Amino acid sequence: MVTFETVMEIKILHKQGMSSRAIARELGISRNTVKRYLQAKSEPPKYTPR
């Protein structure tokens, strides 16, 4: 599962002009994961412990 901090880092790196492939390589996650969070319209839900 990708953390909220990772999602924010994906968005920041993308705004700086980095490609999805470069972001994925930098963060050690798949390109599809990067694309999924870039295409998301809202922030990911914050999960709380039970």
C-alpha positions as CSV (number, residue, x, y, z in Angstrom):
1,M,0.0,0.0,0.0
2,V,1.3,3.5,-0.9
3,T,1.4,6.0,2.0
4,F,-0.1,9.4,1.9
5,E,3.5,10.9,1.9
6,T,4.4,8.9,-1.2
7,V,1.3,10.1,-3.0
8,M,2.2,13.7,-2.2
9,E,5.8,13.1,-3.4
10,I,4.4,11.6,-6.7
11,K,2.4,14.7,-7.3
12,I,5.2,17.1,-6.4
13,L,7.7,15.3,-8.7
14,H,5.2,15.3,-11.5
15,K,4.6,19.1,-11.1
16,Q,8.4,19.5,-11.3
17,G,8.3,17.9,-14.8
18,M,9.4,14.4,-13.9
19,S,7.9,11.5,-16.1
20,S,5.9,8.7,-14.7
21,R,8.7,6.3,-15.4
22,A,11.3,8.4,-13.7
23,I,9.0,8.8,-10.6
24,A,8.4,5.1,-10.4
25,R,12.1,4.4,-10.6
26,E,12.9,7.0,-8.0
27,L,10.3,5.8,-5.5
28,G,10.7,2.0,-6.2
29,I,7.0,1.5,-7.3
30,S,5.4,0.5,-10.5
31,R,4.5,2.9,-13.3
32,N,0.9,1.9,-13.1
33,T,0.8,2.9,-9.5
34,V,2.2,6.3,-10.3
35,K,-0.3,6.8,-13.2
36,R,-3.2,5.7,-11.0
37,Y,-2.4,8.3,-8.3
38,L,-1.8,11.0,-10.9
39,Q,-5.1,10.4,-12.6
40,A,-7.0,10.3,-9.2
41,K,-9.3,13.3,-8.8
42,S,-9.0,13.5,-5.0
43,E,-6.5,12.6,-2.4
44,P,-6.4,9.0,-1.3
45,P,-8.4,8.1,1.8
46,K,-6.5,8.2,5.1
47,Y,-6.8,4.9,6.9
48,T,-7.1,4.8,10.6
49,P,-6.1,1.9,12.8
50,R,-9.0,-0.2,14.2
